[in-house]
């Protein structure tokens, strides 16, 4: 009977080790760190684009201000046409040329404003795209973090439950038998081997008929090949 408890102890210890591996794997998973890094890069990109957008907007305002000044100059020149100061053909031609030059400057500034507006739209679209990516990563980060926390809490709680179960099982095992089991674990993986299809599950060697029947009756025997303690479990 104690062999069965020893076998159960081995199974629970294996479960305990698997849980420790899972907990370590989740704790050391750098997925959250990668998301944090990616979010930080997007934040930097957003800051650069925002500054570029502000710079373009300042450029548009400057061009508009320049256009207004040119429009005022043009208007002043046009008003001069009908004044006594323009009393010759030469003066009129000179003034008309000035008006034409100012008009060309106005048109050039308007073209520059159109170019800046196109650039502004491109930057604005890029900002929208970056903001969407940031929102997506933030949501993904919060979801993964919450899931990890929930999973870790579950595994840690499960670990404690198995730890208590292991201690309870030990109470049913003779101290000398447990000491032997611990020593065997130093050189064998799973020193308690269940019999499966009349074979030792530890080394897969078929058992002699007498050994098989003895273990079925509950006697304590070791595998003649690998030295593991044998246990028979009814299906």
C-alpha positions as CSV (number, residue, x, y, z in Angstrom):
1,X,0.0,0.0,0.0
2,X,2.8,2.4,0.8
3,X,4.2,1.9,-2.7
4,X,1.0,3.3,-4.1
5,X,1.4,6.4,-1.8
6,X,5.0,6.7,-3.0
7,X,3.9,6.5,-6.6
8,X,1.3,9.2,-5.9
9,X,4.0,11.3,-4.3
10,X,6.2,11.0,-7.3
11,X,3.4,12.1,-9.6
12,X,2.6,15.1,-7.5
13,X,6.3,16.0,-7.3
14,X,6.4,15.9,-11.1
15,X,3.3,18.1,-11.3
16,X,5.0,20.5,-8.8
17,X,8.1,20.7,-11.0
18,X,6.1,21.3,-14.1
19,X,4.2,24.1,-12.4
20,X,7.5,25.7,-11.3
21,X,8.7,25.6,-14.9
22,X,5.5,27.2,-16.1
23,X,5.6,29.9,-13.5
24,X,9.3,30.7,-14.4
25,X,8.5,30.7,-18.1
26,X,5.6,33.1,-17.6
27,X,7.6,35.3,-15.3
28,X,10.6,35.5,-17.6
29,X,8.6,36.0,-20.8
30,X,9.8,39.2,-22.4
31,X,6.6,39.8,-24.5
32,X,5.5,42.6,-22.2
33,X,9.0,44.2,-22.4
34,X,8.9,44.0,-26.2
35,X,5.5,45.8,-26.2
36,X,6.8,48.4,-23.8
37,X,9.8,49.0,-26.1
38,X,7.6,49.1,-29.2
39,X,5.2,51.6,-27.5
40,X,8.2,53.8,-26.5
41,X,9.5,53.9,-30.1
42,X,6.0,54.8,-31.4
43,X,5.8,57.5,-28.8
44,X,9.1,59.0,-30.0
45,X,7.8,58.8,-33.6
46,X,4.6,60.5,-32.5
47,X,6.6,63.3,-30.9
48,X,8.8,63.8,-34.0
49,X,5.7,63.9,-36.3
50,X,3.9,66.3,-34.0
51,X,6.9,68.7,-34.0
52,X,7.0,68.4,-37.8
53,X,3.3,69.1,-38.1
54,X,3.7,72.2,-35.9
55,X,6.7,73.3,-38.0
56,X,4.6,73.0,-41.2
57,X,1.7,74.9,-39.7
58,X,4.1,77.7,-38.7
59,X,5.4,77.7,-42.2
60,X,1.9,78.0,-43.6
61,X,1.1,80.9,-41.3
62,X,4.3,82.7,-42.4
63,X,3.5,82.2,-46.0
64,X,-0.1,83.5,-45.5
65,X,1.3,86.5,-43.7
66,X,3.7,87.1,-46.6
67,X,0.8,86.8,-49.0
68,X,-1.1,89.4,-47.1
69,X,1.8,91.8,-47.2
70,X,2.2,91.2,-51.0
71,X,-1.5,91.8,-51.5
72,X,-1.3,95.1,-49.7
73,X,1.7,96.1,-51.8
74,X,-0.1,95.2,-54.9
75,X,-3.2,97.1,-53.9
76,X,-1.0,100.2,-53.1
77,X,0.7,99.9,-56.5
78,X,-2.7,99.6,-58.2
79,X,-3.9,102.7,-56.4
80,X,-0.9,104.7,-57.6
81,X,-1.9,104.2,-61.3
82,X,-4.6,106.9,-61.0
83,X,-2.5,109.4,-59.0
84,X,-0.8,112.5,-60.5
85,X,2.5,110.9,-59.7
86,X,2.2,108.6,-62.7
87,X,2.4,111.2,-65.3
88,X,4.3,109.4,-68.0
89,X,4.2,106.2,-70.0
90,X,7.6,105.1,-68.6
91,X,6.4,105.5,-65.0
92,X,3.2,103.6,-65.8
93,X,5.1,100.8,-67.4
94,X,7.5,100.6,-64.4
95,X,4.5,100.5,-62.0
96,X,2.7,97.8,-64.1
97,X,5.9,95.7,-64.0
98,X,6.0,96.1,-60.2
99,X,2.4,95.0,-60.0
100,X,3.2,92.0,-62.2
101,X,6.2,91.0,-60.1
102,X,4.2,91.2,-56.9
103,X,1.4,89.1,-58.5
104,X,4.0,86.4,-59.4
105,X,5.4,86.5,-55.9
106,X,1.9,86.0,-54.6
107,X,1.3,83.1,-56.9
108,X,4.6,81.5,-55.9
109,X,3.7,81.9,-52.2
110,X,0.3,80.3,-52.8
111,X,2.0,77.4,-54.6
112,X,4.3,77.0,-51.6
113,X,1.3,77.0,-49.3
114,X,-0.3,74.2,-51.3
115,X,2.9,72.2,-51.1
116,X,3.0,72.7,-47.3
117,X,-0.7,71.8,-47.0
118,X,-0.1,68.5,-48.9
119,X,2.9,67.8,-46.5
120,X,0.6,68.7,-43.6
121,X,-2.0,66.2,-44.7
122,X,0.6,63.4,-45.1
123,X,2.0,64.1,-41.6
124,X,-1.5,64.2,-40.1
125,X,-2.2,60.8,-41.7
126,X,1.0,59.4,-40.3
127,X,0.1,60.7,-36.8
128,X,-3.3,59.0,-37.0
129,X,-1.6,55.8,-38.1
130,X,0.9,56.0,-35.2
131,X,-1.9,56.8,-32.7
132,X,-3.8,53.7,-33.8
133,X,-0.8,51.5,-33.4
134,X,-0.1,53.0,-29.9
135,X,-3.8,52.3,-28.9
136,X,-3.5,48.7,-30.3
137,X,-0.3,48.0,-28.4
138,X,-1.6,49.6,-25.2
139,X,-4.7,47.4,-25.3
140,X,-2.6,44.3,-26.1
141,X,-0.2,45.1,-23.3
142,X,-3.0,45.6,-20.8
143,X,-4.7,42.3,-21.9
144,X,-1.5,40.3,-21.8
145,X,-0.5,41.7,-18.4
146,X,-4.0,40.9,-17.0
147,X,-3.9,37.4,-18.4
148,X,-0.4,36.8,-17.1
149,X,-1.4,38.0,-13.7
150,X,-4.5,35.8,-13.7
151,X,-2.5,32.7,-14.9
152,X,0.3,33.3,-12.5
153,X,-2.1,33.6,-9.6
154,X,-3.8,30.4,-10.6
155,X,-0.5,28.5,-11.0
156,X,0.9,29.8,-7.7
157,X,-2.3,28.8,-5.9
158,X,-2.1,25.4,-7.6
159,X,1.5,25.1,-6.6
160,X,0.6,25.7,-2.9
161,X,-2.2,23.1,-3.1
162,X,0.1,20.5,-4.5
163,X,2.8,21.3,-1.9
164,X,0.2,20.7,0.8
165,X,-0.9,17.5,-0.9
166,X,2.7,16.3,-1.1
167,X,3.1,16.8,2.7
168,X,-0.1,14.9,3.4
169,X,1.0,12.0,1.2
170,X,4.4,11.8,3.0
171,X,2.5,11.1,6.3
172,X,1.5,7.8,4.8
173,X,5.0,6.7,3.8
174,X,7.5,5.0,6.1
175,X,10.6,7.1,6.8
176,X,13.0,4.5,5.6
177,X,11.1,3.9,2.4
178,X,11.0,7.6,1.8
179,X,14.7,7.9,2.4
180,X,15.4,5.1,-0.1
181,X,13.1,6.9,-2.6
182,X,15.0,10.2,-2.2
183,X,18.4,8.4,-2.8
184,X,17.0,6.6,-5.9
185,X,15.9,10.0,-7.3
186,X,19.5,11.1,-7.4
187,X,20.3,8.5,-10.0
188,X,17.0,7.6,-11.6
189,X,14.2,9.7,-13.2
190,X,10.9,8.6,-11.7
191,X,12.3,5.7,-9.4
192,X,8.7,4.4,-9.0
193,X,7.7,2.7,-12.2
194,X,4.2,1.7,-13.1
195,X,3.7,-1.6,-14.9
196,X,2.2,-1.1,-18.4
197,X,1.4,-4.1,-20.6
198,X,3.6,-6.2,-18.3
199,X,6.5,-3.9,-18.9
200,X,8.4,-1.6,-16.6
201,X,7.5,2.0,-17.6
202,X,10.9,3.1,-16.6
203,X,13.0,1.0,-18.9
204,X,10.3,-0.7,-21.0
205,X,11.6,-4.2,-20.3
206,X,9.1,-7.0,-19.9
207,X,8.8,-8.4,-16.4
208,X,9.2,-12.1,-15.5
209,X,5.8,-13.6,-14.9
210,X,6.4,-14.3,-11.2
211,X,7.5,-10.7,-10.6
212,X,4.5,-9.4,-12.5
213,X,2.0,-11.5,-10.5
214,X,3.8,-10.6,-7.2
215,X,3.5,-6.9,-7.9
216,X,-0.2,-7.3,-8.9
217,X,-0.8,-8.8,-5.4
218,X,0.7,-5.7,-3.8
219,X,4.2,-7.0,-3.0
220,X,7.1,-4.6,-3.2
221,X,9.6,-5.5,-5.9
222,X,12.2,-3.8,-8.0
223,X,12.7,-4.1,-11.7
224,X,15.5,-6.5,-12.4
225,X,16.8,-4.4,-15.3
226,X,16.7,-0.8,-14.1
227,X,16.2,-1.2,-10.3
228,X,13.1,1.0,-10.1
229,X,10.4,0.1,-7.6
230,X,7.5,-1.4,-9.4
231,X,3.8,-0.5,-8.8
232,X,0.7,-2.0,-10.4
233,X,-2.3,0.2,-11.0
234,X,-5.6,-1.3,-12.0
235,X,-7.1,0.3,-15.1
